[in-house]
Amino acid sequence: MFGSGSAAMKSASYVIVTPVRDEEKHIEGTIRSVARQGVLPAEWVIVDDGSRDQTYEIIERYSRQYSWIHPVRRSDRGYRKPGGGVIEAFYDGYSRLKTKGWDFIVKLDGDLIFEKHYFEDCFGEFVKNPKLGIGGGTIYSNIDGKYEMERNSSFHVRGATKIYHRDCWGDIGELIRAPGWDTLDEIKANMLGWETRSFPDIPLYQERVTGGADGQWRNFVKNGLANYISGYHPLFMLVKCLKRIFRKPRIVGATALMYGYIGGYINKAKQVDDKNLVKYIRQQQINRLLLRHSLWKY
């Protein structure tokens, strides 16, 4: 493992895996952001998950310019597969990595732009806190031409920009291939004694609102289903939906969240197969409802 201090940040070895689908409008911005980093990745596998536009051609062109970019092309399954599809594509890329001695692995989306010291600054947070297992910058989404910060629970790191410490990655095991993967990994990390958090002073800029590719209603339904799959306590979910009414889109967001959650029960969706993890999740949520110390706080 790398040492401590600024020299360690510059010597940290990291690899990136980026699943993308139909990102011809944004992927160049992400590639340029990575290419200008003060600390370059040892390897970056970009997986085109069946794009129907020029995404793969753009990736391939840049791979001729940067030897550490490796494009992978998957066949088109014919539809978007929220949650599970991105992790299937991620693991396809992960299996192609040739670098073995990395300190961090990054799951990065293909519609983000960030400053040239982004990764160096992020690694600095890991140096300062040896218990930090998963981290990442804070995302600002482009809403009507203005970048607005996305609100999340303090322990949550957006799935678009996950940085995993090597030891934590080994401890949490394989990510689930379903909606909810990007919360379950963090909760399990915390259960195992790691800490997880976004870095408020390290921004990334996303060219569309989270879930924009799926549409607002479908994205909230997907999130509700993810909460069911993750084993969320029904009472906590009810309070979450009620609180959602006070944030735009008010009725649509709250209704779609509950619709997705209840739909998991009705359709008997497969929940995470880890009783200890579900017990830990529900206890943390009950703690939050009782105003005790909990992961769920802002």
N, C-alpha and C positions, 0 to 999 in steps of 0.2 A: 504494500500500500504506500501511496505517496506520503511525504512528510508533512511539515507544517510551515506556515508563512507564505509570503508572496512567491518565493521560488517554487514551492510545492504547487501552487495554483497553475504556474506556467508549465510545470512538468507533468501535470495530471494527464493520464491517458484515458481517452474516452472514445466510444463508438456510438454512432447514431443509426437508428432504423426508422424510416419514414414511410408509412403506408399512404398512398395517394390514389385518388380516383377523380378524373375530370378536373384537374387543377391547372389547366394551361394558363389561366389568367393570373395565378398567384405563385406558382412553383418557382419561377425565376427569382422573385423577390426573396424567397426563403433560401435558395441556393446562394445568391449573392450575399445574404446576411451571414451564412456559415463561412463562405469563402473569405470574408474579410475579418474573421475572428483572429485575435492575437494568439489564441491557442487553438490550433486546427485539430479536427478529429483524426484519429488513427485510421478510421474507416467510416464510410457512410453508405449504407445500403438503402436505396430508394426503391420501394416496391410499387409499381404501377398495378393497381388492382382492377384491371379490365377497363381502363379509360377508353372512351369513344372519341376523345378529342386529341390534341397534339401533345398531351402531357408526356408520354414516353419519349417522343422524339426530342423534346426539350431536355429531358433528363439525360438522354443518350448523348446529345451534343455537348453538354457540360461535362460528362464523364470523360470525353476525349480531352478536355482542357485540364481536369483535375483527376489525377490518378487514384485518389482516395475515394472517389464517388463510383459506386457500383450499381448500375441499374438492373432491376429484375422485372420481368413482365409476366403477369398472370393473365389467364384467359378471362373473358367477360362472363360472369355468372348470369348476366341478364337483368340484374336488379341490385339496388343498394341493400346492404345487410347491416343495419345499424348495430353498433356494439360488437357483435360477434365477428362480422366481416373484417373489421379493422384489425382485430387481434389475430385472426387467421393470416392476414397479409403480413402483420408484424412478425409472426413466428416463421413465416416463409423467409422473410429477410434475415431474421435472427439466425436461422439455420445456415445462411450463406456467409456469415461473418468468418473471416480468416484470422483476425486479431484475437489473441488469447489473453494477453496480460493486461487487459483494460482495468481502470479504476472505477469508471462509471459507464453505464449504458443509458442512452437517451432515446426516449420515444418522442419524436417530434413531428408535428403536422406540417403539411406543405402549403399553408396559407398564412405563415407568420413572418414578420420582419422584426429585427432587433439590432441593437447597437453592437459595435465591434468588440466590446469587452463583456458581452453577455455571459458566455460560458466561464470566463475567468472570474467574473464577479460571483456567479453561482457557486463555483468550486470553493471560493473564499468562504461562503456560508458553511460549507461542509467542514472546512478546516477549523472554523471557529467552534463548531458543535460536533464532536465525534459521535454523538448519538443520532445525528440527523441521517435518516435512511433514504428518504425521498424528498426531493425539493424541486423548485422551478420558479420561474418568474411569474409576475402577475399580468394577466392578459387584459388588454384594452381592445374592445371591439369597435369596428367602424359602424356607427349608427347614424345614418343620414349625414355622412361626411364629417362626423365628429367622433373622436375616440373616447369611449366611456369604459371605466373600469368594471370588470365583472365581479360581482359579490359572491363569495363562497365561505363556507365554514373555515375556521382558521387552520384546521389540519389538512384541508383539501388542496391538492395540486392538480390543476387541470390536466386531463388526459392528453391535451395537445402538446404539453411541454413537460413531460416527466423525466426527471434525472434520478436514476437509482444508484445508490452506493453499492459497490460490488457485493459486500457482505450481506447487505439487506436484501438484495436481489436473490441471493442464494437462500436466505432464510424464508422468504415469503412463498417460494415455489412458483409454479406456473400460473400465469394470469388466466382467469376464466374467459372463455370465448363467448361472452354474452354481455348484454347491457348491464352496467354496474361494475365492470372490471376495474374502472379507474377510481372507485371508492373502496372496494373490497381489498385491493392491494394495500392501501394506506391504513385501513382499519386493522388488517392483519399485522402490518408492520408495527403499529402502536401496541397491539396486544402482545407482541413479542419483545417489546421494550425499546423499539426505535421511536424516533420522532419524525413527523412529516409536516411540511408547511410550504406555503408560497412565500416568495420574497417581495414585500410590498414596494421596495425601492428599486427593483430590477424589472423593468417593463418589457413586454412583447406586444406587438400590435397585430391584431387579426383583422383581415380584410372583410370579414363578414361575421355576423352574430353566431355564437355557438349553436350548432344544429341547423344553421341556415340552409344547408343542402337538403334537409329533410322537410323543411317547412315548420312553422311554429307549432301547429297542433300536433303533428306527428312527433316532433322533438320532445314535447312535454309528455306525451303518451309514453314514448320510449323511456323517459326518465322515471315515470311512475312505475313502469314495468321493471326497470332496473332496481328500484327501491324494493319491489316485491321479491325479485330474485335474490337480493342481498339480505333478505330476512328482516326488513324494517318492522318495528313494532306498530301494530295498527293504530294505537292511540297517538304515537309520535307522528305517524303519517297524516292523521286527521288534523293535528295541530299545524303541521307543515303546510297542508293545503289551505287551511284557514288563514295563515299568515301570508300565503301567496296572493290572497285577494287584495292586499295592500300594495302590491307591486305590479307594474304593467308587464304583460297584458293580464289584467286582473281576473276576470271570470274565465277566460279561455285557459290561462295557465293553471289555475286551481282545479278547474273541471277536468282538464286533460290529464293532469297528474293523478287525480283520484281514479279516473277512467283506466289509466294504464295499470295502476296498482291493483284495483279490483279485477281487472281483466286477467291479471296473473293468477288469481284464485280461480276464476271461472274457467280459464283455459288450462288450468293445472300446469302452468309453466314450471320448469325444473328450477328449483332453488339451489343456492350454493350448498354443497354437500360437506359441511363442516359445522357440526353442532356446537363446538366450543366457540367458533367465530361468531355464529348467530347469537349465542348466549351473551357474548361480550358486546356485540352491537346493541342488543336490546337493553342491556344493563346501562350502557352509556347513554342511550336515549331516555330511559327512565330517569337517570340522574339529571339529565338536562331538564326534563319536565318538572322535576322536584327542586330545580335550582341548585343542584349539587355540582361539583366539579365534573366536567364531561368534555369529550372531544368536540361536541357540537356547541360551539360558541363563536361569536364574531369578534 
